[in-house]
Amino acid sequence: MAELLQDDDPEPSDPFPAGPLYVPVRPGPSGCAARLFRTPLGDRTAVGFTSERRLTATLGPGQAWIRLAEPALSALTAPLGITTVTVDPLFSAPAPAPVEPAAAVPGPRLVREGQSR
């Protein structure tokens, strides 16, 4: 019995350009700079989202962004040694909370012989 082969692979093995992405940015000395992230294994990656809604859901409504095509984002980050573009990540660690200055912890008190405590 002949098997029917389909061209529509639900999970293609070859990556394809994602098209125009919403790329998170941060202010820099010369304008905007793409924000870089880390994968769960610790590798650096560029990140882009396929919609503003997805970017906002993951990074919050205050996150600035620009539109870049995936090849442009790859070319922008390649000189930094970043070879991965993650599209539509679902999770991101929360921004670190501001740290209050620690209160001074009293150390051991030195008392010399003959002095009162």
C-alpha distances in whole Angstrom, upper triangle without the diagonal:
4,6,10,13,16,19,21,22,24,26,26,27,29,33,34,37,38,41,44,45,48,49,52,55,59,62,63,66,65,63,59,57,54,54,52,50,48,45,45,45,48,47,48,46,47,46,45,44,42,45,48,48,45,48,51,49,48,52,54,56,58,56,57,54,53,50,48,45,43,44,47,47,46,48,51,50,49,53,53,50,48,44,42,42,41,40,41,42,43,46,49,52,55,58,60,63,67,68,72,74,75,78,80,80,83,84,86,89,92,95,98,100,103,101,101,97
4,7,9,13,16,18,19,21,23,23,24,26,30,31,34,35,37,41,42,45,46,49,52,56,59,60,63,62,60,56,54,51,51,49,47,46,43,43,43,46,45,46,44,44,43,42,41,39,42,46,45,43,46,48,47,46,49,52,53,56,53,54,51,50,47,45,42,40,40,44,44,42,45,48,47,46,50,50,47,45,41,40,40,39,38,39,40,41,44,47,50,53,55,58,61,65,66,70,72,73,76,79,79,82,82,84,88,90,94,96,99,102,100,100,96
4,6,10,13,15,15,18,20,20,21,23,26,27,31,32,34,38,39,41,43,46,49,52,56,57,60,58,56,53,51,47,47,45,44,43,39,39,40,43,41,43,40,41,40,39,38,36,39,42,42,39,42,45,43,42,46,48,50,52,50,50,47,47,44,42,39,37,37,41,41,39,42,45,44,43,47,47,44,42,38,36,36,35,34,35,36,37,40,43,46,49,52,54,57,61,63,66,69,69,73,75,75,78,79,81,85,87,90,93,95,98,97,96,93
4,7,10,12,13,16,18,18,20,22,25,25,28,29,31,35,36,39,41,43,47,50,53,55,58,56,54,51,49,45,45,44,42,41,38,38,39,42,40,41,39,39,38,36,35,33,36,39,39,37,40,42,41,40,44,46,47,50,47,48,45,44,41,39,36,34,35,39,39,37,40,43,42,41,45,45,43,40,37,35,34,33,32,33,34,35,38,41,45,47,50,53,56,59,61,65,67,68,72,74,74,78,78,80,84,86,90,93,95,98,96,96,92
4,7,9,10,13,15,14,16,18,21,22,25,26,28,32,33,36,37,40,43,47,50,51,54,53,51,47,45,42,42,40,39,38,35,36,36,39,37,38,35,36,35,33,32,30,33,37,37,34,37,40,38,38,41,43,45,47,45,45,42,41,38,36,33,31,31,35,35,34,36,39,39,38,41,42,39,37,33,31,31,30,29,30,32,33,36,39,42,45,47,50,53,57,59,62,65,66,69,72,72,75,76,78,82,84,87,90,93,96,94,93,90
4,5,7,10,13,12,15,16,19,19,22,23,25,28,29,33,34,37,40,44,47,48,51,50,48,44,43,39,39,38,37,36,33,34,34,37,35,36,33,33,32,30,29,27,30,33,33,31,34,37,35,35,38,40,41,44,41,42,38,37,34,33,29,28,29,32,32,31,34,36,36,35,39,40,37,35,31,29,28,28,26,27,29,30,33,36,40,42,45,48,51,54,56,60,62,63,67,69,70,73,74,76,80,82,86,88,91,94,92,91,88
4,6,9,11,10,13,13,16,16,19,20,22,25,26,30,31,34,38,41,44,45,48,46,44,41,39,36,37,35,34,34,31,32,33,35,33,33,31,30,29,28,27,24,27,31,31,29,31,35,33,33,36,38,39,42,39,39,36,34,31,30,26,24,25,29,29,28,30,33,33,32,36,37,35,32,28,27,26,25,24,25,27,28,32,34,38,41,43,46,49,52,54,58,61,62,65,68,68,72,72,75,78,81,84,87,90,93,91,90,87
4,6,9,8,12,13,15,14,17,18,20,23,24,27,29,32,35,39,42,43,46,45,42,39,37,34,34,33,32,32,29,30,31,33,31,32,29,28,27,25,24,22,24,28,28,26,28,31,30,30,33,35,36,38,36,36,33,32,29,28,24,23,24,27,28,27,29,32,32,31,35,35,34,31,27,25,24,23,21,22,24,25,29,31,35,38,40,43,46,49,51,55,58,59,62,65,65,69,70,72,76,78,82,85,87,90,88,87,84
4,5,5,9,10,12,13,16,17,20,23,23,26,28,30,34,37,40,42,45,43,41,38,36,32,32,31,29,29,26,27,28,30,28,29,26,26,25,24,23,21,24,27,27,25,27,30,29,28,31,33,35,37,35,35,32,31,29,27,24,22,23,27,26,25,28,30,30,29,33,33,31,28,25,23,22,21,19,20,22,23,26,29,32,35,38,41,44,47,49,53,55,56,60,62,63,66,67,69,73,75,79,81,84,87,85,84,81
4,6,10,12,13,13,16,16,19,22,22,24,26,28,32,35,39,40,43,42,40,36,34,31,30,29,27,27,24,24,26,28,27,27,25,25,23,22,20,18,21,25,24,22,24,27,25,25,28,30,32,34,32,33,30,30,27,26,23,21,23,26,25,25,28,30,29,29,33,33,31,27,24,22,20,19,17,17,19,20,23,26,29,32,35,38,41,44,46,50,52,53,57,59,60,63,64,67,70,73,76,79,82,85,82,82,78
4,6,9,10,12,15,14,18,21,20,23,24,26,30,33,36,38,41,40,38,34,32,28,28,26,25,24,21,21,22,25,23,24,21,22,20,20,19,18,21,24,24,21,23,26,25,24,26,29,31,33,30,31,28,28,26,24,22,19,21,24,23,22,25,27,26,26,30,29,27,24,21,18,18,16,15,16,17,18,21,24,27,30,33,35,38,42,44,47,50,51,54,57,57,61,61,64,67,70,73,76,79,82,79,79,76
4,6,7,9,12,13,16,20,20,23,24,26,29,33,36,37,40,39,37,34,31,28,28,26,25,24,21,22,23,25,23,24,21,21,20,19,19,18,21,25,25,22,24,27,26,25,28,31,32,34,31,31,28,28,25,23,20,17,19,22,22,20,23,25,25,24,28,28,26,23,20,17,17,16,15,17,18,20,23,25,29,32,34,37,40,43,45,49,51,52,56,58,58,62,62,65,69,71,74,77,80,83,81,80,77
4,6,9,13,14,18,21,21,24,24,27,29,33,36,37,39,38,37,33,31,27,27,25,24,23,20,21,21,23,21,22,20,20,20,20,20,20,23,27,27,24,25,29,28,26,28,31,33,35,32,32,29,28,26,24,21,18,18,22,21,19,22,24,23,22,26,26,23,21,17,15,16,15,15,18,18,21,23,25,28,31,33,36,39,42,44,48,50,51,55,57,57,61,61,64,67,69,73,75,78,81,79,79,76
4,6,10,12,15,19,19,22,22,25,28,31,34,34,37,36,34,31,29,25,26,24,23,22,20,22,22,23,21,21,18,19,19,18,19,19,22,26,26,24,24,28,28,26,28,31,33,34,31,31,27,26,24,21,18,15,15,19,18,16,19,22,21,20,23,24,21,19,15,14,14,15,15,17,19,21,24,25,29,32,33,36,39,42,44,48,50,51,55,57,58,61,61,64,68,70,73,76,79,82,80,79,76
4,7,9,12,15,15,18,19,21,24,27,30,31,34,32,31,27,25,22,22,20,20,20,17,20,20,21,18,18,15,15,15,15,16,15,19,22,23,20,21,25,24,23,24,28,29,30,27,27,24,23,20,17,14,11,12,15,15,13,16,18,18,17,21,21,19,16,13,11,11,11,11,14,16,19,21,23,26,29,30,33,36,39,41,45,47,48,52,54,55,59,59,62,65,67,71,73,77,79,77,77,74
4,6,9,12,13,17,17,21,23,27,29,30,33,31,29,26,24,21,22,21,21,21,19,22,23,23,21,20,17,16,15,14,15,13,17,20,22,20,20,24,24,23,24,27,28,30,26,26,22,21,18,15,12,9,10,14,14,12,15,18,18,17,21,22,20,17,14,13,11,12,11,14,16,19,22,24,27,30,31,34,37,40,42,46,48,50,53,56,57,60,61,64,67,69,73,75,78,81,79,79,76
4,6,9,10,14,14,18,20,24,26,27,30,28,26,23,21,18,20,19,19,20,19,22,23,23,21,19,16,14,13,11,12,11,15,18,20,18,18,22,23,21,22,25,26,27,24,23,19,17,14,11,8,6,7,10,11,10,13,15,15,15,19,20,19,16,14,12,10,11,10,13,16,19,22,23,26,28,29,32,35,38,41,44,46,48,52,54,55,59,60,63,66,68,72,74,78,80,78,78,75
4,7,7,11,12,15,18,22,25,26,29,27,25,22,20,17,18,18,18,19,18,21,23,23,20,19,15,13,11,9,9,8,11,14,16,14,15,18,19,18,19,22,23,24,21,20,16,15,12,10,7,6,9,11,11,11,14,15,16,17,21,21,20,17,15,13,10,10,8,10,13,16,19,20,24,26,27,30,33,36,38,42,44,46,50,52,54,57,58,61,64,67,70,73,76,79,76,76,73
4,6,10,12,15,18,21,24,25,28,26,23,20,20,17,18,19,20,22,21,24,26,26,23,21,17,14,13,10,10,8,11,14,16,15,15,19,20,20,20,22,23,24,21,19,15,13,10,8,5,6,8,10,10,12,14,15,16,18,21,22,22,19,17,15,12,13,10,12,16,19,21,22,26,27,28,32,34,36,39,43,45,48,51,54,55,59,60,63,66,68,72,75,78,81,78,78,75
4,7,9,13,15,19,21,22,25,23,20,17,17,15,17,18,19,21,22,25,26,26,23,21,17,14,12,9,9,7,9,11,14,14,13,16,18,18,18,20,20,21,18,16,12,10,6,5,4,6,9,9,10,12,14,14,16,18,21,21,22,19,18,16,13,13,11,12,16,18,21,21,25,26,26,30,32,34,37,41,43,46,49,52,53,57,58,62,64,67,70,73,77,79,76,76,73
4,6,9,12,16,18,20,23,22,19,16,15,12,13,14,16,18,18,21,24,23,21,18,15,11,9,5,5,5,7,9,12,11,10,13,15,14,15,17,17,17,14,13,9,8,5,5,6,7,10,10,9,12,14,14,15,17,20,20,20,17,17,14,11,11,8,9,12,15,17,18,21,22,22,26,28,31,34,37,40,42,45,48,50,53,55,58,61,63,67,70,73,75,73,72,69
4,7,9,13,16,18,21,20,17,13,13,11,12,13,15,18,18,21,24,23,21,18,15,11,9,5,5,6,6,6,10,9,7,10,13,12,12,13,13,14,11,9,6,6,5,7,9,10,13,12,10,14,16,14,15,18,21,20,21,18,18,16,12,12,10,10,12,14,16,16,19,19,20,23,25,27,31,34,37,39,43,45,47,51,52,55,58,61,64,67,71,73,70,69,66
4,6,10,13,15,18,17,14,11,10,7,8,10,12,15,16,19,21,20,18,15,12,8,6,5,6,9,10,9,12,11,8,11,14,12,11,13,14,13,10,8,5,5,6,7,9,9,12,11,8,11,14,12,12,15,18,17,18,15,16,14,10,11,10,10,12,15,15,14,17,18,18,21,23,25,28,32,34,37,40,43,44,48,49,53,55,58,62,64,68,70,67,67,64
4,7,10,13,16,16,13,10,9,6,6,8,10,14,16,19,21,19,18,15,12,9,7,7,8,12,12,10,12,11,8,10,12,11,8,11,11,10,7,6,4,7,9,10,13,13,16,14,11,14,16,13,13,17,19,17,19,16,17,15,12,12,12,11,12,14,14,12,15,15,14,17,20,22,25,28,30,33,36,39,41,45,46,49,52,54,58,61,64,66,64,63,60
4,7,9,13,12,10,6,5,4,5,9,11,15,18,21,22,20,19,15,14,11,10,10,12,15,15,13,16,15,11,13,16,14,11,13,13,11,8,6,5,7,10,11,14,15,17,14,12,15,16,13,13,17,17,16,18,16,18,17,14,15,15,15,16,18,17,15,16,16,15,18,20,21,24,27,29,32,35,38,40,44,45,48,51,53,57,60,63,65,62,62,59
4,6,10,11,9,6,5,6,6,10,12,16,19,22,24,21,20,16,15,13,13,14,16,19,18,16,18,18,14,15,17,16,12,14,14,11,8,7,8,10,14,15,18,18,20,17,15,17,18,15,15,18,19,17,19,18,20,19,17,18,18,18,18,20,19,16,17,16,14,16,18,18,21,24,26,29,33,35,37,41,42,46,48,50,54,57,60,62,59,59,56
4,7,8,6,5,6,9,9,13,16,19,23,25,27,24,23,19,19,16,16,17,19,22,21,19,21,21,17,18,21,19,16,16,16,13,11,9,10,12,15,16,20,21,22,19,17,20,20,16,16,20,20,18,21,20,23,22,20,21,22,22,22,24,23,20,20,19,16,18,20,19,22,25,27,30,33,35,38,41,43,46,48,51,54,57,60,62,59,59,56
4,5,5,5,6,9,10,13,16,20,23,26,27,24,23,19,19,17,18,19,21,24,24,22,24,24,20,21,24,22,19,20,20,16,14,12,13,14,17,17,21,21,22,19,17,19,19,15,15,19,18,16,20,19,22,22,21,22,23,24,24,26,25,22,22,21,18,20,21,21,24,26,27,30,34,36,38,41,42,46,48,50,54,56,60,62,59,59,56
4,6,8,9,13,14,16,20,23,26,29,30,27,25,22,22,20,21,22,25,27,27,25,28,28,24,25,28,26,22,23,23,20,18,16,16,17,20,20,23,24,24,21,19,21,20,17,17,20,19,18,21,21,24,25,24,25,27,27,27,30,28,25,26,25,22,23,24,23,26,28,29,32,35,36,39,42,43,47,49,51,54,56,60,62,59,59,57
4,7,8,12,14,17,20,24,27,30,31,28,26,22,22,19,21,21,24,26,26,24,27,27,24,25,28,26,23,24,24,21,18,16,16,15,18,18,21,22,22,18,17,20,18,15,16,19,17,17,21,21,23,24,23,25,26,27,27,30,29,26,27,26,24,25,27,26,29,31,32,35,38,40,43,46,47,51,53,54,58,60,64,66,63,63,61
4,7,10,13,16,19,23,26,29,30,27,26,22,21,18,18,19,21,23,23,21,24,24,20,21,25,23,20,21,20,17,15,12,12,12,15,15,19,20,21,17,16,19,18,14,16,19,18,18,21,21,23,23,22,23,23,24,25,27,27,24,25,24,22,24,25,25,28,31,32,35,38,40,43,46,47,51,53,55,59,61,65,67,64,64,61
4,7,9,12,16,19,22,26,27,24,23,19,17,14,15,15,17,20,19,17,21,20,17,18,21,20,17,18,17,15,12,9,9,9,12,12,16,17,18,15,13,16,16,12,14,17,17,16,19,18,20,20,18,19,20,21,21,24,23,21,22,21,19,21,23,24,27,29,31,34,37,40,42,45,47,50,52,55,58,61,64,66,63,63,61
4,6,9,13,16,19,22,23,21,19,15,14,11,12,13,16,19,19,18,21,20,16,18,21,19,16,18,18,16,13,10,10,10,12,12,15,16,16,13,11,14,14,10,10,14,14,13,16,14,17,17,15,17,18,19,19,22,21,19,20,20,18,20,22,23,26,29,30,33,36,38,41,44,45,49,51,53,57,59,63,65,62,62,60
4,6,10,13,16,19,21,18,16,12,11,8,9,10,13,16,17,16,18,17,14,16,18,16,14,16,17,15,12,10,8,9,11,10,13,13,14,11,9,11,12,9,8,12,13,12,14,12,14,14,12,13,14,15,16,18,18,16,17,18,17,19,22,23,26,29,31,33,37,39,41,45,45,49,52,54,57,60,63,66,63,63,60
4,7,10,13,16,18,15,14,11,9,7,8,10,12,16,17,16,18,16,12,14,16,14,11,14,15,14,10,10,9,11,13,13,15,14,16,14,11,13,15,12,10,14,15,12,14,12,15,13,12,12,13,14,14,16,15,13,14,14,13,16,18,20,22,26,28,30,34,36,38,41,42,46,48,51,54,57,60,63,60,60,57
4,7,10,13,14,12,10,7,6,5,7,10,13,17,18,18,19,17,14,16,18,14,13,16,18,17,13,13,13,14,15,14,16,14,16,15,11,12,14,11,9,12,13,10,12,9,12,11,10,10,13,14,13,15,14,12,13,15,14,16,19,21,23,27,28,30,34,36,38,41,42,45,48,50,54,56,60,62,60,60,57
4,7,10,11,9,8,6,5,6,7,11,13,17,18,18,19,16,14,16,16,13,12,15,18,17,14,15,14,16,17,17,18,16,18,17,13,14,16,14,12,14,16,13,13,10,12,10,10,9,12,13,10,13,11,9,10,12,12,14,18,20,22,26,28,29,33,35,36,40,40,44,47,49,52,55,58,61,58,58,55
4,7,8,5,5,4,6,8,9,13,15,19,21,21,21,18,16,18,18,15,14,18,21,20,17,19,18,20,21,20,20,18,19,19,16,15,18,17,13,15,17,14,13,10,12,10,11,10,13,14,11,13,11,9,10,13,13,15,19,21,23,26,28,29,33,35,36,39,40,43,46,48,52,54,57,60,58,58,55
4,5,5,5,6,7,10,10,13,15,18,20,21,21,18,17,19,18,15,15,19,22,22,19,21,20,21,22,21,21,18,20,20,17,16,19,18,15,16,19,16,14,11,12,9,10,9,12,13,10,12,10,10,11,14,16,17,21,24,25,29,31,32,35,37,38,41,42,44,48,50,54,56,59,62,60,60,57
4,5,8,10,10,13,13,16,18,21,23,23,23,19,18,20,19,15,16,20,23,24,21,23,23,24,25,24,24,21,23,24,20,20,23,22,19,20,22,19,18,15,15,13,14,12,14,14,11,12,10,10,10,14,16,17,21,24,25,28,30,31,34,36,36,40,40,43,46,49,52,55,58,61,58,58,55
4,6,9,11,14,15,18,20,23,25,26,26,23,22,24,23,19,20,23,27,27,24,26,25,27,27,25,25,22,24,25,21,20,23,22,19,19,21,18,16,14,14,13,14,13,16,17,14,15,14,13,14,17,19,20,23,26,26,30,32,32,35,37,37,40,40,43,46,48,52,54,57,60,58,58,55
4,6,9,13,14,18,20,23,25,26,26,23,21,23,22,19,19,22,26,25,22,24,23,25,26,24,24,21,23,23,20,18,21,20,16,17,19,15,14,12,13,12,14,13,17,18,15,16,14,13,13,16,17,17,21,23,24,28,29,30,33,35,35,38,38,41,44,46,50,52,55,58,56,56,53
4,6,10,12,16,19,22,24,25,26,22,21,23,23,19,19,23,26,25,22,23,22,23,23,22,22,18,19,20,17,15,18,17,13,14,15,12,10,8,10,9,11,11,15,17,14,17,15,14,15,18,18,20,23,25,27,30,32,32,36,38,38,42,41,44,47,49,53,55,58,61,59,59,56
4,7,10,13,17,20,22,22,24,21,18,21,21,18,17,21,24,23,19,20,19,20,20,19,19,16,17,17,14,12,15,14,10,11,13,10,9,6,8,8,9,10,14,15,14,16,15,13,14,17,17,18,22,24,26,29,31,32,36,37,38,42,42,45,48,50,53,56,59,62,60,60,57
4,6,10,13,16,19,19,21,18,16,19,19,16,15,19,22,21,18,18,16,17,17,15,15,13,14,14,11,10,13,12,9,10,13,10,9,6,7,5,6,6,10,12,11,14,14,13,14,17,17,19,23,25,27,31,33,34,38,40,41,44,45,48,51,53,56,59,62,65,63,63,60
4,7,11,14,16,16,18,16,13,17,18,15,14,18,19,19,15,15,13,13,13,12,12,10,11,11,7,8,11,9,7,10,12,10,11,7,8,6,5,6,9,11,11,14,14,13,15,17,17,20,23,25,28,31,33,35,39,41,42,46,46,50,53,55,58,61,64,67,64,64,61
4,7,10,12,13,15,12,10,13,14,11,11,15,16,17,13,13,11,12,12,11,12,9,12,12,9,10,13,12,10,13,16,14,14,11,11,9,6,5,6,7,8,11,12,11,14,16,16,19,22,25,27,31,33,35,39,41,42,46,47,50,53,56,59,62,65,68,65,65,62
4,7,9,10,12,10,8,12,13,11,11,14,15,16,12,12,9,10,9,8,9,8,11,11,8,10,14,13,12,15,18,17,17,14,14,11,7,6,5,6,8,11,13,13,16,18,18,22,24,27,30,33,36,38,41,44,45,49,50,53,56,59,62,65,68,71,68,68,65
4,5,7,9,6,6,9,10,10,11,13,14,15,12,12,10,10,9,10,11,10,14,14,12,14,17,16,16,19,22,21,21,17,17,14,10,8,6,5,8,10,12,13,16,18,19,22,25,27,30,34,37,39,42,45,46,50,51,55,57,60,64,67,70,72,69,69,66
4,7,9,7,8,11,12,12,14,15,16,18,15,15,12,12,10,11,10,10,14,15,13,15,18,18,18,21,24,23,24,20,19,16,12,11,7,7,10,12,15,16,20,21,22,26,28,31,34,37,40,42,46,48,50,54,55,58,61,64,67,70,74,76,73,72,69
4,5,5,7,9,10,11,12,13,13,15,13,13,11,11,10,12,13,13,17,17,16,18,21,20,21,23,26,26,26,23,22,19,15,14,10,9,12,13,15,16,20,20,22,25,27,30,33,36,39,41,45,48,49,53,55,58,61,64,67,70,73,75,73,72,69
4,5,5,6,9,10,10,10,9,12,10,10,9,10,10,13,14,15,19,18,17,20,22,21,21,24,27,26,27,23,24,21,17,15,13,10,13,14,15,16,19,19,19,23,25,27,31,34,37,39,42,45,47,51,52,56,59,61,65,68,71,73,70,69,66
4,5,5,6,9,10,10,9,12,11,13,12,14,14,16,17,18,22,22,20,22,25,24,24,27,30,28,29,25,26,22,19,16,13,11,13,12,14,15,18,18,19,23,24,27,30,33,36,39,42,45,46,50,52,55,58,61,64,68,71,73,70,69,66
4,5,5,6,9,9,10,13,12,13,12,14,14,15,16,16,20,20,18,20,23,22,22,25,27,26,26,23,23,19,16,13,10,7,9,8,11,12,15,16,18,21,23,26,29,32,35,37,41,44,45,49,50,54,57,59,63,66,69,71,68,68,64
4,6,5,6,7,8,10,8,10,9,11,12,14,15,15,19,18,16,18,21,20,19,22,25,23,24,20,21,18,15,12,10,8,9,9,11,11,14,14,15,19,21,23,27,30,33,35,38,41,43,46,48,51,54,57,61,64,67,69,66,65,62
4,5,5,5,5,8,7,9,10,13,14,17,19,19,23,22,19,22,24,23,22,26,28,26,27,24,24,21,18,16,14,11,12,11,12,12,14,13,14,18,19,22,25,28,31,34,37,40,41,45,47,50,53,56,59,63,66,68,65,64,61
4,6,6,8,11,10,13,13,16,17,19,21,20,24,24,21,23,26,25,24,27,29,27,28,25,25,22,19,16,14,10,10,9,9,10,13,12,14,18,19,22,25,28,32,33,37,40,41,45,47,50,53,56,59,62,65,67,65,63,60
4,6,9,11,10,13,13,16,17,18,20,19,22,22,19,21,24,22,21,24,27,24,25,21,22,19,16,13,12,9,8,7,6,7,9,10,12,15,17,20,23,26,30,31,35,38,39,43,44,47,50,53,57,60,63,65,62,61,58
4,7,8,6,10,11,14,16,18,20,19,22,22,18,21,23,21,20,23,25,23,24,21,22,19,17,14,13,11,10,10,9,7,9,8,9,13,15,18,21,24,27,29,32,35,37,41,42,46,48,51,55,58,61,63,60,59,56
4,6,6,10,11,15,17,19,22,22,25,24,21,24,26,24,23,27,28,26,27,24,26,23,20,18,17,14,13,12,12,10,12,10,11,14,15,17,21,24,27,29,32,35,37,41,43,46,49,52,55,58,62,64,60,59,56
4,6,8,10,14,16,19,22,22,26,24,22,25,27,25,24,28,30,28,29,26,28,25,22,20,18,16,16,15,15,14,15,13,14,17,17,19,23,25,29,31,34,37,39,43,45,49,51,54,57,61,64,66,63,61,58
4,6,10,13,16,19,22,23,26,24,21,24,26,23,23,27,28,26,28,25,27,25,22,21,20,17,18,17,17,15,16,13,12,15,16,17,21,23,26,29,32,35,37,41,43,47,49,52,55,58,62,64,60,59,56
4,6,10,13,16,19,19,22,20,18,21,22,20,20,23,25,23,24,22,23,21,18,17,16,15,15,15,15,13,14,13,12,15,16,18,22,24,27,30,33,36,38,42,44,47,50,52,56,59,62,64,61,60,57
4,7,11,13,17,18,20,18,16,19,21,18,18,22,23,21,24,21,23,21,18,18,17,16,17,18,18,16,17,16,15,18,19,20,24,27,29,32,36,38,41,44,46,50,52,55,58,61,64,66,63,63,60
4,7,9,13,14,17,15,13,16,18,15,16,19,21,20,22,19,20,19,16,15,14,14,15,17,17,16,18,18,17,20,22,24,27,30,32,35,39,41,43,47,49,52,55,57,61,63,67,69,66,66,63
4,6,10,12,14,12,11,14,15,13,15,18,20,19,21,19,20,18,15,16,14,15,17,19,20,19,21,21,20,24,26,27,30,33,36,38,42,44,47,50,52,55,58,60,64,66,70,72,69,69,66
4,7,10,12,10,10,13,14,13,15,18,20,20,22,19,19,18,14,15,13,14,17,19,21,20,23,23,23,26,29,30,33,37,39,42,45,48,50,53,55,58,61,63,67,69,73,75,72,72,69
4,6,8,6,6,10,11,10,12,15,17,17,19,16,16,15,12,13,12,14,17,20,21,21,24,24,24,27,30,32,35,38,40,43,46,49,50,54,55,59,61,64,67,70,73,76,73,73,70
4,6,5,6,9,10,11,13,14,17,18,19,16,15,14,11,13,11,14,17,20,22,22,25,26,26,30,32,34,37,41,43,45,49,51,53,57,57,61,64,66,70,72,76,78,75,75,72
4,5,5,6,9,10,11,12,15,16,16,13,12,10,8,10,9,12,15,18,20,20,23,25,25,29,32,34,36,40,42,44,48,50,52,55,56,59,62,64,68,70,74,76,74,74,71
4,5,5,6,9,10,10,13,15,15,13,11,11,9,12,12,16,18,22,23,23,26,28,28,31,34,36,39,42,44,46,50,52,53,57,57,61,64,66,69,72,75,78,75,75,72
4,5,5,6,9,10,12,14,15,13,12,13,11,14,14,17,19,22,24,23,26,27,27,30,33,34,37,40,42,44,48,50,52,55,56,59,62,64,68,70,74,76,74,74,71
4,5,5,6,9,11,12,13,10,10,10,8,11,11,14,16,19,20,19,22,24,23,26,29,31,33,37,39,41,45,47,48,52,53,56,59,61,64,67,70,73,70,70,67
4,5,5,6,9,10,10,8,7,7,7,10,12,15,16,20,21,20,23,25,25,27,31,32,35,38,40,42,46,48,49,53,53,56,59,61,65,67,70,73,71,71,68
4,6,5,8,10,10,9,9,11,10,14,15,19,20,24,25,24,26,28,27,30,33,34,36,40,41,43,47,49,51,54,54,57,60,62,66,68,71,74,72,72,69
4,6,7,8,10,9,10,12,11,14,16,18,19,23,23,22,24,25,24,27,30,31,33,37,38,40,44,46,48,51,51,55,57,59,63,65,69,71,69,69,66
4,6,5,7,6,7,9,9,12,14,17,18,21,21,20,21,23,22,24,28,29,31,35,36,38,42,43,45,48,49,52,55,56,60,62,66,68,66,66,64
4,5,5,5,6,9,10,14,16,20,20,23,24,22,24,26,25,27,31,32,34,38,39,41,44,46,47,50,51,54,56,58,62,64,67,70,68,68,66
4,5,7,9,12,14,17,20,23,23,26,26,24,26,28,26,28,31,32,34,37,38,40,44,45,46,50,50,53,55,57,61,62,66,69,66,67,64
4,6,9,11,13,16,19,21,21,24,24,22,22,24,23,24,28,29,30,34,35,36,40,41,43,46,46,49,52,53,57,59,62,65,63,63,61
4,6,9,12,15,18,21,20,24,23,22,23,25,24,26,29,30,32,35,36,38,41,43,44,47,47,50,53,54,58,60,63,66,64,64,62
4,6,8,11,14,17,17,20,20,18,20,22,22,24,27,29,31,34,35,37,41,42,43,47,47,50,53,54,58,60,64,66,64,65,62
4,7,10,13,17,16,20,20,20,21,24,24,26,30,32,34,37,39,40,44,45,46,50,50,53,56,58,61,64,67,70,68,68,65
4,6,10,13,13,16,17,16,19,22,22,24,28,30,32,36,38,39,43,45,46,49,49,52,55,57,61,63,67,69,67,67,64
4,6,10,10,14,15,15,18,20,21,24,27,29,32,35,37,39,43,45,46,49,50,53,56,58,62,64,68,70,68,68,65
4,7,6,10,12,12,15,18,19,22,25,28,30,34,36,38,41,44,45,48,49,52,55,57,61,64,67,69,67,67,64
4,6,9,12,13,16,19,20,23,26,29,32,35,38,39,43,46,47,50,51,54,57,60,63,66,69,72,69,69,66
4,6,9,11,15,17,18,22,24,27,30,34,36,38,42,44,45,49,50,53,56,59,63,65,69,71,68,68,65
4,6,8,11,14,16,19,22,25,27,31,34,35,39,41,42,46,47,50,53,56,59,62,65,68,65,65,61
4,7,10,13,15,19,21,24,27,30,33,34,38,41,41,45,46,49,52,55,59,62,65,67,64,64,60
4,7,9,12,15,18,21,23,27,30,31,34,37,38,41,42,45,49,51,55,58,61,63,61,60,57
4,6,9,12,15,18,20,24,26,28,31,34,35,38,40,43,46,49,52,55,58,61,58,57,54
4,6,9,11,15,17,20,23,24,28,30,31,35,36,39,42,45,48,51,54,57,54,53,50
4,6,8,12,14,18,21,22,25,28,29,33,35,38,41,44,47,50,53,56,53,52,49
4,6,9,12,15,18,20,23,26,28,31,33,36,39,42,45,49,52,54,51,50,47
4,6,8,12,15,16,20,23,24,28,29,33,35,38,42,45,48,50,47,47,43
4,6,9,12,14,18,21,22,26,28,31,34,37,40,43,47,49,46,45,41
4,6,9,12,15,18,20,24,26,30,32,35,38,41,45,46,43,42,39
4,6,8,12,15,17,20,22,26,28,31,34,38,41,43,40,39,36
4,6,9,12,14,18,20,24,26,29,32,35,39,40,37,36,33
4,6,9,12,15,17,21,23,26,29,32,36,37,34,33,30
4,6,8,12,14,18,20,23,26,29,33,34,31,31,27
4,6,9,12,16,17,21,24,27,30,32,28,27,24
4,6,9,13,14,17,20,23,27,28,25,24,21
4,6,10,12,15,18,22,25,26,23,23,19
4,7,8,12,15,18,21,23,20,19,16
4,6,9,13,16,19,21,18,18,15
4,6,10,13,16,18,16,15,13
4,6,10,13,15,12,12,9
4,7,10,12,10,11,9
4,7,8,7,8,7
4,6,6,8,9
4,6,8,10
4,7,9
4,6
4
